[in-house]
Amino acid sequence: MMEPIPLPSRIHYELLLQLLEKNTILAVDYHTTKYQKVQELIVTVRKALALQKQLEENCKQANLSIEYHWSLNEAEKY
């Protein structure tokens, strides 16, 4: 049997999105390149979350288990 596939916990994406949407975007001036870059970053994080969800669904369909990780400081198995 294969080892579970390690993936970041979805809360990591949610935390990033909350920070970017509630704090970072408000700290930069509207109609500036910084604002546009923050918007691009938000879109990119949303895409990353959507891609991870697709991967999770593919793994589920292939009967592959997933192990969510909260940090890199967890005990190493390898």
HTML snippet that shows the backbone in 3Dmol.js (N, CA, C, O; Angstrom):
<script src="https://3Dmol.org/build/3Dmol-min.js"></script>
<div id="view" style="width:600px;height:400px;position:relative"></div>
<script>
const pdb = `
ATOM      1  N   MET A   1       0.836  -1.187   0.000  1.00  0.00           N
ATOM      2  CA  MET A   1       0.000   0.000   0.000  1.00  0.00           C
ATOM      3  C   MET A   1       0.881   1.250   0.000  1.00  0.00           C
ATOM      4  O   MET A   1       1.911   1.295   0.673  1.00  0.00           O
ATOM      5  N   MET A   2       0.476   2.230  -0.738  1.00  0.00           N
ATOM      6  CA  MET A   2       1.230   3.473  -0.842  1.00  0.00           C
ATOM      7  C   MET A   2       1.052   4.325   0.414  1.00  0.00           C
ATOM      8  O   MET A   2       0.036   4.263   1.107  1.00  0.00           O
ATOM      9  N   GLU A   3       2.078   5.114   0.668  1.00  0.00           N
ATOM     10  CA  GLU A   3       1.993   6.093   1.757  1.00  0.00           C
ATOM     11  C   GLU A   3       0.979   7.169   1.368  1.00  0.00           C
ATOM     12  O   GLU A   3       0.791   7.443   0.182  1.00  0.00           O
ATOM     13  N   PRO A   4       0.325   7.780   2.358  1.00  0.00           N
ATOM     14  CA  PRO A   4      -0.590   8.882   2.031  1.00  0.00           C
ATOM     15  C   PRO A   4       0.151  10.034   1.350  1.00  0.00           C
ATOM     16  O   PRO A   4       1.321  10.288   1.634  1.00  0.00           O
ATOM     17  N   ILE A   5      -0.529  10.706   0.474  1.00  0.00           N
ATOM     18  CA  ILE A   5       0.052  11.834  -0.240  1.00  0.00           C
ATOM     19  C   ILE A   5      -0.013  13.063   0.666  1.00  0.00           C
ATOM     20  O   ILE A   5      -1.101  13.466   1.077  1.00  0.00           O
ATOM     21  N   PRO A   6       1.138  13.665   0.984  1.00  0.00           N
ATOM     22  CA  PRO A   6       1.131  14.838   1.865  1.00  0.00           C
ATOM     23  C   PRO A   6       0.689  16.096   1.114  1.00  0.00           C
ATOM     24  O   PRO A   6       1.211  16.416   0.046  1.00  0.00           O
ATOM     25  N   LEU A   7      -0.271  16.792   1.691  1.00  0.00           N
ATOM     26  CA  LEU A   7      -0.763  18.050   1.137  1.00  0.00           C
ATOM     27  C   LEU A   7      -0.910  19.073   2.255  1.00  0.00           C
ATOM     28  O   LEU A   7      -1.137  18.707   3.408  1.00  0.00           O
ATOM     29  N   PRO A   8      -0.783  20.356   1.918  1.00  0.00           N
ATOM     30  CA  PRO A   8      -1.017  21.359   2.961  1.00  0.00           C
ATOM     31  C   PRO A   8      -2.486  21.358   3.370  1.00  0.00           C
ATOM     32  O   PRO A   8      -3.369  21.106   2.550  1.00  0.00           O
ATOM     33  N   SER A   9      -2.728  21.635   4.607  1.00  0.00           N
ATOM     34  CA  SER A   9      -4.096  21.777   5.071  1.00  0.00           C
ATOM     35  C   SER A   9      -4.734  22.968   4.369  1.00  0.00           C
ATOM     36  O   SER A   9      -4.063  23.970   4.121  1.00  0.00           O
ATOM     37  N   ARG A  10      -6.006  22.872   4.051  1.00  0.00           N
ATOM     38  CA  ARG A  10      -6.687  23.963   3.351  1.00  0.00           C
ATOM     39  C   ARG A  10      -6.708  25.248   4.167  1.00  0.00           C
ATOM     40  O   ARG A  10      -6.849  26.335   3.606  1.00  0.00           O
ATOM     41  N   ILE A  11      -6.572  25.138   5.460  1.00  0.00           N
ATOM     42  CA  ILE A  11      -6.592  26.333   6.305  1.00  0.00           C
ATOM     43  C   ILE A  11      -5.454  27.283   5.935  1.00  0.00           C
ATOM     44  O   ILE A  11      -5.569  28.491   6.143  1.00  0.00           O
ATOM     45  N   HIS A  12      -4.367  26.757   5.393  1.00  0.00           N
ATOM     46  CA  HIS A  12      -3.255  27.616   4.984  1.00  0.00           C
ATOM     47  C   HIS A  12      -3.696  28.576   3.874  1.00  0.00           C
ATOM     48  O   HIS A  12      -3.353  29.758   3.894  1.00  0.00           O
ATOM     49  N   TYR A  13      -4.448  28.063   2.920  1.00  0.00           N
ATOM     50  CA  TYR A  13      -4.961  28.920   1.851  1.00  0.00           C
ATOM     51  C   TYR A  13      -5.935  29.948   2.418  1.00  0.00           C
ATOM     52  O   TYR A  13      -5.886  31.125   2.062  1.00  0.00           O
ATOM     53  N   GLU A  14      -6.819  29.492   3.302  1.00  0.00           N
ATOM     54  CA  GLU A  14      -7.813  30.396   3.883  1.00  0.00           C
ATOM     55  C   GLU A  14      -7.139  31.521   4.674  1.00  0.00           C
ATOM     56  O   GLU A  14      -7.558  32.676   4.601  1.00  0.00           O
ATOM     57  N   LEU A  15      -6.113  31.180   5.414  1.00  0.00           N
ATOM     58  CA  LEU A  15      -5.385  32.196   6.177  1.00  0.00           C
ATOM     59  C   LEU A  15      -4.752  33.225   5.240  1.00  0.00           C
ATOM     60  O   LEU A  15      -4.862  34.429   5.469  1.00  0.00           O
ATOM     61  N   LEU A  16      -4.096  32.752   4.194  1.00  0.00           N
ATOM     62  CA  LEU A  16      -3.492  33.659   3.215  1.00  0.00           C
ATOM     63  C   LEU A  16      -4.541  34.567   2.579  1.00  0.00           C
ATOM     64  O   LEU A  16      -4.333  35.774   2.453  1.00  0.00           O
ATOM     65  N   LEU A  17      -5.664  33.982   2.183  1.00  0.00           N
ATOM     66  CA  LEU A  17      -6.709  34.779   1.545  1.00  0.00           C
ATOM     67  C   LEU A  17      -7.286  35.822   2.490  1.00  0.00           C
ATOM     68  O   LEU A  17      -7.520  36.963   2.090  1.00  0.00           O
ATOM     69  N   GLN A  18      -7.516  35.439   3.735  1.00  0.00           N
ATOM     70  CA  GLN A  18      -8.042  36.401   4.703  1.00  0.00           C
ATOM     71  C   GLN A  18      -7.063  37.548   4.923  1.00  0.00           C
ATOM     72  O   GLN A  18      -7.460  38.713   4.956  1.00  0.00           O
ATOM     73  N   LEU A  19      -5.805  37.221   5.071  1.00  0.00           N
ATOM     74  CA  LEU A  19      -4.789  38.257   5.269  1.00  0.00           C
ATOM     75  C   LEU A  19      -4.722  39.196   4.063  1.00  0.00           C
ATOM     76  O   LEU A  19      -4.712  40.418   4.214  1.00  0.00           O
ATOM     77  N   LEU A  20      -4.676  38.615   2.878  1.00  0.00           N
ATOM     78  CA  LEU A  20      -4.571  39.425   1.665  1.00  0.00           C
ATOM     79  C   LEU A  20      -5.820  40.276   1.428  1.00  0.00           C
ATOM     80  O   LEU A  20      -5.716  41.443   1.049  1.00  0.00           O
ATOM     81  N   GLU A  21      -6.999  39.691   1.651  1.00  0.00           N
ATOM     82  CA  GLU A  21      -8.244  40.390   1.349  1.00  0.00           C
ATOM     83  C   GLU A  21      -8.663  41.385   2.431  1.00  0.00           C
ATOM     84  O   GLU A  21      -9.336  42.371   2.132  1.00  0.00           O
ATOM     85  N   LYS A  22      -8.282  41.144   3.656  1.00  0.00           N
ATOM     86  CA  LYS A  22      -8.732  42.009   4.754  1.00  0.00           C
ATOM     87  C   LYS A  22      -7.669  42.988   5.238  1.00  0.00           C
ATOM     88  O   LYS A  22      -7.999  44.004   5.848  1.00  0.00           O
ATOM     89  N   ASN A  23      -6.412  42.697   4.976  1.00  0.00           N
ATOM     90  CA  ASN A  23      -5.353  43.566   5.486  1.00  0.00           C
ATOM     91  C   ASN A  23      -4.476  44.137   4.380  1.00  0.00           C
ATOM     92  O   ASN A  23      -4.349  45.354   4.239  1.00  0.00           O
ATOM     93  N   THR A  24      -3.877  43.254   3.604  1.00  0.00           N
ATOM     94  CA  THR A  24      -2.913  43.693   2.598  1.00  0.00           C
ATOM     95  C   THR A  24      -3.558  44.624   1.579  1.00  0.00           C
ATOM     96  O   THR A  24      -3.009  45.684   1.276  1.00  0.00           O
ATOM     97  N   ILE A  25      -4.710  44.242   1.049  1.00  0.00           N
ATOM     98  CA  ILE A  25      -5.350  45.036   0.004  1.00  0.00           C
ATOM     99  C   ILE A  25      -5.721  46.430   0.514  1.00  0.00           C
ATOM    100  O   ILE A  25      -5.722  47.395  -0.251  1.00  0.00           O
ATOM    101  N   LEU A  26      -6.035  46.531   1.803  1.00  0.00           N
ATOM    102  CA  LEU A  26      -6.393  47.824   2.387  1.00  0.00           C
ATOM    103  C   LEU A  26      -5.168  48.693   2.663  1.00  0.00           C
ATOM    104  O   LEU A  26      -5.288  49.905   2.841  1.00  0.00           O
ATOM    105  N   ALA A  27      -4.002  48.074   2.699  1.00  0.00           N
ATOM    106  CA  ALA A  27      -2.774  48.808   3.025  1.00  0.00           C
ATOM    107  C   ALA A  27      -2.110  49.434   1.805  1.00  0.00           C
ATOM    108  O   ALA A  27      -1.183  50.233   1.937  1.00  0.00           O
ATOM    109  N   VAL A  28      -2.586  49.070   0.618  1.00  0.00           N
ATOM    110  CA  VAL A  28      -1.993  49.642  -0.599  1.00  0.00           C
ATOM    111  C   VAL A  28      -2.998  50.569  -1.279  1.00  0.00           C
ATOM    112  O   VAL A  28      -4.208  50.379  -1.164  1.00  0.00           O
ATOM    113  N   ASP A  29      -2.492  51.552  -1.974  1.00  0.00           N
ATOM    114  CA  ASP A  29      -3.351  52.525  -2.653  1.00  0.00           C
ATOM    115  C   ASP A  29      -4.057  51.885  -3.838  1.00  0.00           C
ATOM    116  O   ASP A  29      -3.461  51.155  -4.630  1.00  0.00           O
ATOM    117  N   TYR A  30      -5.341  52.184  -3.930  1.00  0.00           N
ATOM    118  CA  TYR A  30      -6.163  51.721  -5.052  1.00  0.00           C
ATOM    119  C   TYR A  30      -5.624  52.328  -6.345  1.00  0.00           C
ATOM    120  O   TYR A  30      -5.062  53.424  -6.324  1.00  0.00           O
ATOM    121  N   HIS A  31      -5.786  51.641  -7.452  1.00  0.00           N
ATOM    122  CA  HIS A  31      -5.325  52.084  -8.777  1.00  0.00           C
ATOM    123  C   HIS A  31      -3.805  52.240  -8.858  1.00  0.00           C
ATOM    124  O   HIS A  31      -3.304  53.110  -9.570  1.00  0.00           O
ATOM    125  N   THR A  32      -3.082  51.406  -8.134  1.00  0.00           N
ATOM    126  CA  THR A  32      -1.623  51.394  -8.245  1.00  0.00           C
ATOM    127  C   THR A  32      -1.193  49.995  -8.680  1.00  0.00           C
ATOM    128  O   THR A  32      -1.982  49.050  -8.655  1.00  0.00           O
ATOM    129  N   THR A  33       0.058  49.884  -9.076  1.00  0.00           N
ATOM    130  CA  THR A  33       0.556  48.561  -9.462  1.00  0.00           C
ATOM    131  C   THR A  33       0.617  47.637  -8.246  1.00  0.00           C
ATOM    132  O   THR A  33       0.454  46.424  -8.380  1.00  0.00           O
ATOM    133  N   LYS A  34       0.848  48.198  -7.076  1.00  0.00           N
ATOM    134  CA  LYS A  34       0.857  47.360  -5.865  1.00  0.00           C
ATOM    135  C   LYS A  34      -0.511  46.731  -5.645  1.00  0.00           C
ATOM    136  O   LYS A  34      -0.612  45.546  -5.327  1.00  0.00           O
ATOM    137  N   TYR A  35      -1.554  47.519  -5.813  1.00  0.00           N
ATOM    138  CA  TYR A  35      -2.921  47.018  -5.658  1.00  0.00           C
ATOM    139  C   TYR A  35      -3.188  45.902  -6.666  1.00  0.00           C
ATOM    140  O   TYR A  35      -3.752  44.863  -6.321  1.00  0.00           O
ATOM    141  N   GLN A  36      -2.777  46.127  -7.914  1.00  0.00           N
ATOM    142  CA  GLN A  36      -2.961  45.118  -8.955  1.00  0.00           C
ATOM    143  C   GLN A  36      -2.208  43.834  -8.618  1.00  0.00           C
ATOM    144  O   GLN A  36      -2.715  42.734  -8.839  1.00  0.00           O
ATOM    145  N   LYS A  37      -1.005  43.978  -8.088  1.00  0.00           N
ATOM    146  CA  LYS A  37      -0.207  42.798  -7.722  1.00  0.00           C
ATOM    147  C   LYS A  37      -0.874  42.021  -6.594  1.00  0.00           C
ATOM    148  O   LYS A  37      -0.878  40.790  -6.608  1.00  0.00           O
ATOM    149  N   VAL A  38      -1.439  42.731  -5.615  1.00  0.00           N
ATOM    150  CA  VAL A  38      -2.146  42.042  -4.531  1.00  0.00           C
ATOM    151  C   VAL A  38      -3.359  41.310  -5.092  1.00  0.00           C
ATOM    152  O   VAL A  38      -3.640  40.178  -4.699  1.00  0.00           O
ATOM    153  N   GLN A  39      -4.075  41.951  -6.010  1.00  0.00           N
ATOM    154  CA  GLN A  39      -5.226  41.299  -6.649  1.00  0.00           C
ATOM    155  C   GLN A  39      -4.788  40.032  -7.385  1.00  0.00           C
ATOM    156  O   GLN A  39      -5.448  38.997  -7.295  1.00  0.00           O
ATOM    157  N   GLU A  40      -3.678  40.120  -8.110  1.00  0.00           N
ATOM    158  CA  GLU A  40      -3.146  38.946  -8.815  1.00  0.00           C
ATOM    159  C   GLU A  40      -2.774  37.844  -7.839  1.00  0.00           C
ATOM    160  O   GLU A  40      -3.016  36.665  -8.097  1.00  0.00           O
ATOM    161  N   LEU A  41      -2.186  38.232  -6.720  1.00  0.00           N
ATOM    162  CA  LEU A  41      -1.802  37.257  -5.701  1.00  0.00           C
ATOM    163  C   LEU A  41      -3.034  36.554  -5.135  1.00  0.00           C
ATOM    164  O   LEU A  41      -3.015  35.341  -4.928  1.00  0.00           O
ATOM    165  N   ILE A  42      -4.098  37.307  -4.887  1.00  0.00           N
ATOM    166  CA  ILE A  42      -5.343  36.717  -4.380  1.00  0.00           C
ATOM    167  C   ILE A  42      -5.891  35.706  -5.386  1.00  0.00           C
ATOM    168  O   ILE A  42      -6.291  34.604  -5.012  1.00  0.00           O
ATOM    169  N   VAL A  43      -5.906  36.085  -6.655  1.00  0.00           N
ATOM    170  CA  VAL A  43      -6.388  35.177  -7.702  1.00  0.00           C
ATOM    171  C   VAL A  43      -5.521  33.922  -7.753  1.00  0.00           C
ATOM    172  O   VAL A  43      -6.044  32.816  -7.892  1.00  0.00           O
ATOM    173  N   THR A  44      -4.224  34.079  -7.644  1.00  0.00           N
ATOM    174  CA  THR A  44      -3.303  32.947  -7.694  1.00  0.00           C
ATOM    175  C   THR A  44      -3.527  31.986  -6.530  1.00  0.00           C
ATOM    176  O   THR A  44      -3.519  30.770  -6.720  1.00  0.00           O
ATOM    177  N   VAL A  45      -3.724  32.521  -5.333  1.00  0.00           N
ATOM    178  CA  VAL A  45      -3.969  31.659  -4.169  1.00  0.00           C
ATOM    179  C   VAL A  45      -5.300  30.932  -4.334  1.00  0.00           C
ATOM    180  O   VAL A  45      -5.407  29.753  -3.996  1.00  0.00           O
ATOM    181  N   ARG A  46      -6.316  31.626  -4.850  1.00  0.00           N
ATOM    182  CA  ARG A  46      -7.610  30.971  -5.103  1.00  0.00           C
ATOM    183  C   ARG A  46      -7.455  29.841  -6.135  1.00  0.00           C
ATOM    184  O   ARG A  46      -8.054  28.776  -5.990  1.00  0.00           O
ATOM    185  N   LYS A  47      -6.657  30.083  -7.164  1.00  0.00           N
ATOM    186  CA  LYS A  47      -6.409  29.041  -8.176  1.00  0.00           C
ATOM    187  C   LYS A  47      -5.677  27.861  -7.554  1.00  0.00           C
ATOM    188  O   LYS A  47      -5.997  26.708  -7.844  1.00  0.00           O
ATOM    189  N   ALA A  48      -4.700  28.139  -6.703  1.00  0.00           N
ATOM    190  CA  ALA A  48      -3.945  27.067  -6.046  1.00  0.00           C
ATOM    191  C   ALA A  48      -4.877  26.213  -5.196  1.00  0.00           C
ATOM    192  O   ALA A  48      -4.771  24.987  -5.199  1.00  0.00           O
ATOM    193  N   LEU A  49      -5.783  26.849  -4.474  1.00  0.00           N
ATOM    194  CA  LEU A  49      -6.744  26.100  -3.656  1.00  0.00           C
ATOM    195  C   LEU A  49      -7.649  25.246  -4.547  1.00  0.00           C
ATOM    196  O   LEU A  49      -7.914  24.086  -4.231  1.00  0.00           O
ATOM    197  N   ALA A  50      -8.117  25.807  -5.642  1.00  0.00           N
ATOM    198  CA  ALA A  50      -8.973  25.060  -6.569  1.00  0.00           C
ATOM    199  C   ALA A  50      -8.219  23.866  -7.165  1.00  0.00           C
ATOM    200  O   ALA A  50      -8.783  22.780  -7.302  1.00  0.00           O
ATOM    201  N   LEU A  51      -6.944  24.068  -7.517  1.00  0.00           N
ATOM    202  CA  LEU A  51      -6.142  22.969  -8.046  1.00  0.00           C
ATOM    203  C   LEU A  51      -5.920  21.878  -7.010  1.00  0.00           C
ATOM    204  O   LEU A  51      -5.947  20.691  -7.334  1.00  0.00           O
ATOM    205  N   GLN A  52      -5.699  22.286  -5.753  1.00  0.00           N
ATOM    206  CA  GLN A  52      -5.533  21.275  -4.709  1.00  0.00           C
ATOM    207  C   GLN A  52      -6.819  20.476  -4.541  1.00  0.00           C
ATOM    208  O   GLN A  52      -6.772  19.257  -4.375  1.00  0.00           O
ATOM    209  N   LYS A  53      -7.962  21.145  -4.581  1.00  0.00           N
ATOM    210  CA  LYS A  53      -9.243  20.434  -4.465  1.00  0.00           C
ATOM    211  C   LYS A  53      -9.415  19.434  -5.600  1.00  0.00           C
ATOM    212  O   LYS A  53      -9.913  18.329  -5.388  1.00  0.00           O
ATOM    213  N   GLN A  54      -9.000  19.824  -6.819  1.00  0.00           N
ATOM    214  CA  GLN A  54      -9.062  18.896  -7.952  1.00  0.00           C
ATOM    215  C   GLN A  54      -8.152  17.700  -7.720  1.00  0.00           C
ATOM    216  O   GLN A  54      -8.537  16.563  -7.991  1.00  0.00           O
ATOM    217  N   LEU A  55      -6.953  17.951  -7.222  1.00  0.00           N
ATOM    218  CA  LEU A  55      -6.024  16.862  -6.927  1.00  0.00           C
ATOM    219  C   LEU A  55      -6.600  15.928  -5.873  1.00  0.00           C
ATOM    220  O   LEU A  55      -6.502  14.707  -5.997  1.00  0.00           O
ATOM    221  N   GLU A  56      -7.200  16.505  -4.836  1.00  0.00           N
ATOM    222  CA  GLU A  56      -7.815  15.690  -3.788  1.00  0.00           C
ATOM    223  C   GLU A  56      -8.912  14.800  -4.362  1.00  0.00           C
ATOM    224  O   GLU A  56      -9.019  13.626  -4.008  1.00  0.00           O
ATOM    225  N   GLU A  57      -9.725  15.368  -5.252  1.00  0.00           N
ATOM    226  CA  GLU A  57     -10.806  14.597  -5.875  1.00  0.00           C
ATOM    227  C   GLU A  57     -10.233  13.480  -6.753  1.00  0.00           C
ATOM    228  O   GLU A  57     -10.745  12.361  -6.748  1.00  0.00           O
ATOM    229  N   ASN A  58      -9.174  13.784  -7.503  1.00  0.00           N
ATOM    230  CA  ASN A  58      -8.525  12.754  -8.323  1.00  0.00           C
ATOM    231  C   ASN A  58      -7.970  11.633  -7.460  1.00  0.00           C
ATOM    232  O   ASN A  58      -8.086  10.458  -7.810  1.00  0.00           O
ATOM    233  N   CYS A  59      -7.372  11.991  -6.339  1.00  0.00           N
ATOM    234  CA  CYS A  59      -6.831  10.977  -5.427  1.00  0.00           C
ATOM    235  C   CYS A  59      -7.952  10.119  -4.854  1.00  0.00           C
ATOM    236  O   CYS A  59      -7.830   8.898  -4.749  1.00  0.00           O
ATOM    237  N   LYS A  60      -9.042  10.780  -4.488  1.00  0.00           N
ATOM    238  CA  LYS A  60     -10.186  10.053  -3.934  1.00  0.00           C
ATOM    239  C   LYS A  60     -10.721   9.045  -4.951  1.00  0.00           C
ATOM    240  O   LYS A  60     -11.018   7.901  -4.605  1.00  0.00           O
ATOM    241  N   GLN A  61     -10.842   9.479  -6.209  1.00  0.00           N
ATOM    242  CA  GLN A  61     -11.341   8.593  -7.262  1.00  0.00           C
ATOM    243  C   GLN A  61     -10.386   7.427  -7.521  1.00  0.00           C
ATOM    244  O   GLN A  61     -10.814   6.344  -7.919  1.00  0.00           O
ATOM    245  N   ALA A  62      -9.097   7.653  -7.294  1.00  0.00           N
ATOM    246  CA  ALA A  62      -8.090   6.614  -7.502  1.00  0.00           C
ATOM    247  C   ALA A  62      -7.830   5.813  -6.224  1.00  0.00           C
ATOM    248  O   ALA A  62      -6.922   4.982  -6.186  1.00  0.00           O
ATOM    249  N   ASN A  63      -8.625   6.061  -5.180  1.00  0.00           N
ATOM    250  CA  ASN A  63      -8.470   5.388  -3.883  1.00  0.00           C
ATOM    251  C   ASN A  63      -7.087   5.598  -3.270  1.00  0.00           C
ATOM    252  O   ASN A  63      -6.524   4.695  -2.651  1.00  0.00           O
ATOM    253  N   LEU A  64      -6.554   6.796  -3.450  1.00  0.00           N
ATOM    254  CA  LEU A  64      -5.283   7.162  -2.830  1.00  0.00           C
ATOM    255  C   LEU A  64      -5.572   8.017  -1.605  1.00  0.00           C
ATOM    256  O   LEU A  64      -6.392   8.933  -1.657  1.00  0.00           O
ATOM    257  N   SER A  65      -4.905   7.717  -0.521  1.00  0.00           N
ATOM    258  CA  SER A  65      -5.155   8.485   0.697  1.00  0.00           C
ATOM    259  C   SER A  65      -4.314   9.762   0.717  1.00  0.00           C
ATOM    260  O   SER A  65      -3.241   9.844   0.121  1.00  0.00           O
ATOM    261  N   ILE A  66      -4.846  10.739   1.422  1.00  0.00           N
ATOM    262  CA  ILE A  66      -4.202  12.049   1.554  1.00  0.00           C
ATOM    263  C   ILE A  66      -3.941  12.296   3.030  1.00  0.00           C
ATOM    264  O   ILE A  66      -4.752  11.948   3.887  1.00  0.00           O
ATOM    265  N   GLU A  67      -2.808  12.896   3.307  1.00  0.00           N
ATOM    266  CA  GLU A  67      -2.476  13.280   4.678  1.00  0.00           C
ATOM    267  C   GLU A  67      -2.245  14.787   4.689  1.00  0.00           C
ATOM    268  O   GLU A  67      -1.323  15.290   4.046  1.00  0.00           O
ATOM    269  N   TYR A  68      -3.096  15.502   5.430  1.00  0.00           N
ATOM    270  CA  TYR A  68      -2.971  16.952   5.501  1.00  0.00           C
ATOM    271  C   TYR A  68      -1.909  17.334   6.511  1.00  0.00           C
ATOM    272  O   TYR A  68      -1.836  16.774   7.605  1.00  0.00           O
ATOM    273  N   HIS A  69      -1.091  18.292   6.129  1.00  0.00           N
ATOM    274  CA  HIS A  69      -0.011  18.756   6.993  1.00  0.00           C
ATOM    275  C   HIS A  69      -0.274  20.193   7.413  1.00  0.00           C
ATOM    276  O   HIS A  69      -0.717  21.024   6.619  1.00  0.00           O
ATOM    277  N   TRP A  70       0.007  20.462   8.674  1.00  0.00           N
ATOM    278  CA  TRP A  70      -0.185  21.795   9.224  1.00  0.00           C
ATOM    279  C   TRP A  70       1.103  22.585   9.227  1.00  0.00           C
ATOM    280  O   TRP A  70       1.077  23.816   9.258  1.00  0.00           O
ATOM    281  N   SER A  71       2.238  21.891   9.194  1.00  0.00           N
ATOM    282  CA  SER A  71       3.525  22.570   9.168  1.00  0.00           C
ATOM    283  C   SER A  71       4.582  21.604   8.656  1.00  0.00           C
ATOM    284  O   SER A  71       4.320  20.419   8.449  1.00  0.00           O
ATOM    285  N   LEU A  72       5.765  22.130   8.461  1.00  0.00           N
ATOM    286  CA  LEU A  72       6.902  21.272   8.083  1.00  0.00           C
ATOM    287  C   LEU A  72       7.584  20.703   9.306  1.00  0.00           C
ATOM    288  O   LEU A  72       8.490  19.879   9.182  1.00  0.00           O
ATOM    289  N   ASN A  73       7.167  21.123  10.478  1.00  0.00           N
ATOM    290  CA  ASN A  73       7.801  20.694  11.728  1.00  0.00           C
ATOM    291  C   ASN A  73       7.233  19.387  12.273  1.00  0.00           C
ATOM    292  O   ASN A  73       7.609  18.949  13.360  1.00  0.00           O
ATOM    293  N   GLU A  74       6.336  18.771  11.527  1.00  0.00           N
ATOM    294  CA  GLU A  74       5.784  17.492  11.971  1.00  0.00           C
ATOM    295  C   GLU A  74       6.868  16.430  11.910  1.00  0.00           C
ATOM    296  O   GLU A  74       7.843  16.569  11.172  1.00  0.00           O
ATOM    297  N   ALA A  75       6.697  15.383  12.676  1.00  0.00           N
ATOM    298  CA  ALA A  75       7.691  14.314  12.716  1.00  0.00           C
ATOM    299  C   ALA A  75       7.901  13.714  11.335  1.00  0.00           C
ATOM    300  O   ALA A  75       6.943  13.381  10.638  1.00  0.00           O
ATOM    301  N   GLU A  76       9.132  13.582  10.958  1.00  0.00           N
ATOM    302  CA  GLU A  76       9.465  12.998   9.658  1.00  0.00           C
ATOM    303  C   GLU A  76       9.214  11.496   9.694  1.00  0.00           C
ATOM    304  O   GLU A  76       9.554  10.824  10.667  1.00  0.00           O
ATOM    305  N   LYS A  77       8.613  10.974   8.623  1.00  0.00           N
ATOM    306  CA  LYS A  77       8.344   9.539   8.516  1.00  0.00           C
ATOM    307  C   LYS A  77       9.411   8.838   7.703  1.00  0.00           C
ATOM    308  O   LYS A  77       9.525   7.614   7.749  1.00  0.00           O
ATOM    309  N   TYR A  78      10.197   9.606   6.957  1.00  0.00           N
ATOM    310  CA  TYR A  78      11.082   9.006   5.967  1.00  0.00           C
ATOM    311  C   TYR A  78      12.473   8.866   6.495  1.00  0.00           C
ATOM    312  O   TYR A  78      13.355   8.376   5.790  1.00  0.00           O
TER     313      TYR A  78
END
`;
const viewer = $3Dmol.createViewer("view");
viewer.addModel(pdb, "pdb");
viewer.setStyle({}, {cartoon: {color: "spectrum"}});
viewer.zoomTo();
viewer.render();
</script>
